Amino acid sequence: MFQKRLTTGALPAALALVLTMSTLPSSAAAAAPEAPPAAQLVPPVPAGAPAVPGASDARADDDTFLLLREAARQNDAARTNALASRLPNHALASYVDYYRLKPRLRDAPADEIREVLRRHEGSAVAEQLRTEWLLDLGRRRDWTGFEREVGQLARGDNLQVRCYALLARAGRGEQVAAEARTLLGNPAGYGEACAALVAQLLQSGQMNQEDVYWQLRLAGEADATGPARRLAALLGASETRAAQAVDVPAVAMARGIGATRAERAIYLVALGRMARTSLRLATVALQKNSPKLSAEERAIGWAGIAHAASIVLSPDAATYWQRANGVPLTNEQAQWKTRIALRRGDWKTVRATIEAMPPALRAESAWVYWLGRADKHEGRMVEANAAFERVATQQHFYGQLALDELGRQVVAPPPATPVSLEELGQAIANPSLQRALKFYSLRLRAEGNREWNWALRGMSDRQLLAAGELARRNDLLDRTVDTSLRTRTELDYAQRFPAPHLDLLHPTAQGLGLDKAWVYGLIRQESRFISDARSGVGASGLMQVMPATGKWVAGKIGMDNFVHGMLTDLRTNITLGANYMNMVLANFDGDEILATVAYNAGPSRARAWRGVLDAPMEGAIFVESIPFAETRGYVRNVLANATNYAAVFEQKPQSIRTRVRTVQPRERASILP
């Protein structure tokens, strides 16, 4: 249900270190042969057997390691040094070194830092340490040290590190403005590095005030108060007024439109922010002040209002977009202008807006597909089919829609060649995967995932499948799925679309008349099969059931003994989640799109978004224009997952169009809260 982001998902302490000998989970490729058994990292201890020698010492060391981690998080240098000294041979020795150094990073001698990096070169923790050191070197403007280290990063995808790298090059007189304009699209993540880059490029003449005004628009759209303040200062305007424009737009608007261009730009930021709260007030204010604005400024104002109107699916959104014609749009604005055109069947605007998008945005699968649809509408079938072919090989929502346009269907590939004992042994021996398993045993999922993903870099398809099998044997199905999704030519649907707990789920779904492919598609998106997953807002278990929802469903189905703690019980979680799916499906006339929306965002939002329809709407367009980005992505993934699961379960071709049907405006009286 809505905004259930996984924050934990603990595993039993011993499980992550023990390779289970269970068979492959039941799934589409239920016929897939079992992989050969692998040597165990730690042999299981039979009940009643004597304790493993040294086990208590290992547990004590793990407890010390957790204390060390916490001391490092608190930047307690004395405590980290004392605790690290007690762990000379811990399984996570590289992290012991990192945690010992982390609180002293700003003051530690460069040679000491480089020695730790040398000792653990090529590891995830070395990459993390080097990134943090580079950020510190950048803040201190130590460009000699910075440029010595920055080339050693394996990924180099940290936004602030990249800004510092451009800042260093600009300081040598290099022309970096074009790279900076491409990079600087998310003010909320700028920090000191990117703010300093903008200031330096403006001062040196590589950027001009138009660039700063554009950045101010982006900051307002992103609700980024700090960047807005700094950008206002560069324009010679009030930082306080810029902050008010973002945080309390009504106050900023009450101050008036201002006399300078910078003040008017801040006013337009406030106007766009106000439109998110009250379209009427923002519209009235813009109309009243239009004579004081230039044509471009008026268009910017209307673009902000049109964006806000689009997000609430206002019938006036298209009119507002027309008033914004001629002004460059942000990426978010361009996408919402396209979505509103799709809802209106205005394929000419769909084409024009997509073609005006920056190349990277235009190349995204969604817009390749919708541009293909625009080509098809205009009878340009060669161009349309070329666009569909570009995305049809991708096993996601748009790939499946493109397959449908090409007259093809989703087919589960034949079972992959089983992972051999040798391949599995290589995965077991991988140091990063070993560290990941250790982190999972300590219930440190974020660190485990970082190590796991680091290990996957550069792996061949066979190595990825072996890592996925290692994850499965350690009951880490989320890692199995995410690892298998990286394969390029060897597709193993037993890994990509596992179906655990079929003995519980199948009779439950069958008894309710639910399509088990849809149920599994939803579970795969909700929890990635982490049975004890918990979200930041309290949703629990495989199906991420919220406590209030669980209590309500339990009452409806006569589960009189329900208490919140039962949500972590696998059978109870499946029973409540499946019954809730059945209720939302019935409430929305059997429409899987609306029922999936309701499961994620709540029935009231699903009813509201359906309620603005005055005519039937193509299901794919309805999904594309769901106002919440999280729910939009969720629904796409669940429906695509369900189509793949159906291909696996039924062992016959499937079309996503059987699920992505026309959404009707009519609905029966609600039985849901």
ABEGO torsion letter per residue (X at the ends): XBGBBBABGBBBAAAAABBBABBBBBBAAAABBBBBBBBBABBBBBBGBBBBBGAAAAAAAAAAAAAAAAAAAAGBAAAAAAAAAABAABABAAAAAAAAAAAAAAABBAAAAAAAAAAABGBAAAAAAAAAAAAAAAAAGBAAAAAAAAAABAAGABAAAAAAAAAAAAAAGBBAAAAAAAABABAAAAEAAAAAAAAAAAAAGABBAAAAAAAAAAAAAAGBAAAAAAAAAAAGBBAAAAAAAAABAAAAAAAEAEABAAAAAAAAAAAAAAAAABAAAAAAAAAAAAAABBAAAAAAAAAAAAAAAAAAGBAAAAAAAAAABGBBBBAAAAAAAAAAAAAAGBAAAAAAAAAABBAAAAABAAAAAAAAAAAAAAGBAAAAAAAAAAAAABABAAAAAAAAAAGBBBBBBBBBBBBBAAAAAAAAABAAAAAAAAAAAAGBAAAAAAAAAAAABGBBAAAAAAAAAAAAAAGBAAAAAAAAAABAABBBAAAABBBBGAAAAAAAAAAAGBBAAAAAAAAAAAAGGBAABBBAAGBBEAAGBBAAAAAAAAAAAGBAABBAAAAABAAAAAAAAAAAAAAAAAAAGGBAAAAAAAAAAEAAAAAAAAAABABBBBAAAAAAABABAAAAAAAAAAAAAAAAAAAAAAGBBBBAAAABBBBBABBBBBABX
